[in-house]
Amino acid sequence: MNFNEITIGEKFETASYKVSKEDIIAFATQFDPQYMHIDEEKAKQSRFGGLIASGLHTLSISFKLWVELDVFGDDVIAGTGVNNLKFTKPVYPDDVIYVTTEVIRKKEARTAGEVTLLLSSFKNDSEPVLQAEISALISK
């Protein structure tokens, strides 16, 4: 879908992704090695009561689910930003994440346009876990 085909207010929903304990530990070991993500015993003693996914892991899963919808396809040129990122609830092993997006802004340029989406991630029974505005250049 190119820039000219996109409508402000347009909404999309992704497939879901089940987060495993192994996923949480593997991601955090490499990118966010804090105890609440990699040390099961210590995490049990924390305010979370067990392992939780890194917020960066949740963001990565959310973005993967969005990209797999292939809404923009080959018309996407490059990402331009992530703003107002909020982690609202922790993600635990076996939580199932899905994402909704809504087109909230369009800014036209000569050969492309910038599209901003409100990306909202939820777990299980619609509990919000993450929200962010993501922007990208899209060809016309």
C-alpha positions as CSV (number, residue, x, y, z in Angstrom):
1,M,0.0,0.0,0.0
2,N,1.6,3.3,-1.0
3,F,1.3,6.7,0.7
4,N,-1.6,7.8,-1.5
5,E,-3.7,4.7,-0.7
6,I,-3.4,5.2,3.1
7,T,-6.2,6.8,5.0
8,I,-6.0,8.5,8.4
9,G,-8.1,6.5,10.8
10,E,-7.4,3.2,9.0
11,K,-7.0,0.3,11.5
12,F,-5.2,-3.0,11.3
13,E,-4.9,-6.0,13.7
14,T,-2.1,-8.6,13.6
15,A,-1.9,-12.3,14.3
16,S,-0.8,-13.3,17.7
17,Y,2.5,-14.5,19.2
18,K,3.0,-16.7,22.3
19,V,6.0,-15.6,24.3
20,S,8.0,-18.5,25.8
21,K,10.3,-18.5,28.8
22,E,13.1,-19.5,26.5
23,D,12.4,-16.5,24.2
24,I,12.5,-14.1,27.2
25,I,15.8,-15.5,28.5
26,A,17.4,-15.7,25.1
27,F,16.5,-12.1,24.1
28,A,17.5,-10.7,27.5
29,T,20.7,-12.6,27.7
30,Q,21.8,-10.9,24.5
31,F,20.2,-7.5,24.7
32,D,18.9,-6.7,28.2
33,P,20.6,-8.9,30.8
34,Q,18.8,-7.7,33.9
35,Y,17.8,-10.2,36.6
36,M,14.0,-9.9,36.1
37,H,14.5,-11.2,32.5
38,I,17.2,-13.9,33.0
39,D,17.3,-15.1,36.6
40,E,14.1,-17.1,37.4
41,E,14.8,-17.5,41.1
42,K,15.7,-13.8,41.7
43,A,12.7,-12.7,39.5
44,K,10.3,-14.7,41.8
45,Q,11.4,-12.5,44.6
46,S,10.8,-9.3,42.6
47,R,7.6,-7.2,42.5
48,F,6.8,-9.1,39.3
49,G,6.7,-12.6,41.0
50,G,8.6,-14.2,38.1
51,L,10.4,-13.7,34.8
52,I,9.1,-10.9,32.6
53,A,10.0,-10.0,29.0
54,S,12.2,-7.0,28.4
55,G,10.2,-4.0,27.2
56,L,12.6,-4.0,24.2
57,H,11.6,-7.6,23.5
58,T,7.9,-6.7,23.7
59,L,8.6,-3.9,21.3
60,S,10.5,-6.2,18.9
61,I,7.7,-8.8,18.9
62,S,5.1,-6.1,18.4
63,F,7.0,-4.6,15.4
64,K,7.6,-8.1,13.9
65,L,3.8,-8.8,14.1
66,W,3.1,-5.4,12.4
67,V,5.6,-6.0,9.6
68,E,4.3,-9.5,9.0
69,L,0.9,-8.0,8.0
70,D,2.8,-6.6,5.0
71,V,0.5,-3.5,4.7
72,F,3.1,-1.3,3.1
73,G,5.0,-4.1,1.4
74,D,7.8,-2.8,-0.9
75,D,6.4,0.8,-0.6
76,V,8.1,1.2,2.8
77,I,11.4,3.1,2.4
78,A,12.6,3.4,6.0
79,G,11.5,3.9,9.5
80,T,11.8,7.5,10.8
81,G,11.0,7.3,14.4
82,V,9.4,5.9,17.5
83,N,7.8,8.4,19.9
84,N,5.8,8.3,23.1
85,L,6.8,4.7,23.9
86,K,5.1,3.3,27.0
87,F,5.3,-0.1,28.6
88,T,2.0,-0.4,30.6
89,K,2.1,-4.0,31.9
90,P,4.7,-6.7,32.1
91,V,4.7,-9.7,29.7
92,Y,5.2,-13.1,31.3
93,P,6.1,-16.5,29.8
94,D,3.1,-18.0,27.9
95,D,1.4,-14.6,27.4
96,V,0.0,-14.2,24.0
97,I,0.6,-10.8,22.3
98,Y,-1.3,-9.2,19.4
99,V,-1.1,-5.7,18.0
100,T,-3.5,-3.1,16.6
101,T,-2.4,-0.1,14.6
102,E,-4.2,3.0,13.5
103,V,-3.0,5.6,11.0
104,I,-2.9,8.8,13.0
105,R,-0.9,11.2,10.7
106,K,0.3,11.6,7.1
107,K,2.8,14.2,6.0
108,E,3.4,14.6,2.3
109,A,6.7,15.2,0.7
110,R,7.8,15.4,-3.0
111,T,8.5,11.7,-3.8
112,A,7.3,10.0,-0.6
113,G,5.3,10.7,2.5
114,E,5.7,10.0,6.2
115,V,3.0,7.9,7.9
116,T,2.6,7.7,11.6
117,L,0.8,4.8,13.3
118,L,-0.4,4.4,16.8
119,L,0.9,0.9,17.6
120,S,-0.9,-0.7,20.6
121,S,0.1,-4.1,21.9
122,F,-2.1,-6.3,24.1
123,K,-1.7,-9.6,25.9
124,N,-4.2,-12.4,26.5
125,D,-7.7,-10.9,27.0
126,S,-7.0,-7.4,25.7
127,E,-4.7,-6.2,28.5
128,P,-2.6,-3.3,27.1
129,V,1.2,-3.9,27.5
130,L,2.8,-1.3,25.1
131,Q,1.9,1.7,23.1
132,A,4.0,3.8,20.7
133,E,3.8,6.1,17.7
134,I,5.9,4.7,14.9
135,S,6.6,6.6,11.7
136,A,8.0,5.6,8.3
137,L,8.6,7.0,4.9
138,I,6.3,5.4,2.3
139,S,6.6,5.8,-1.4
140,K,3.8,7.4,-3.4
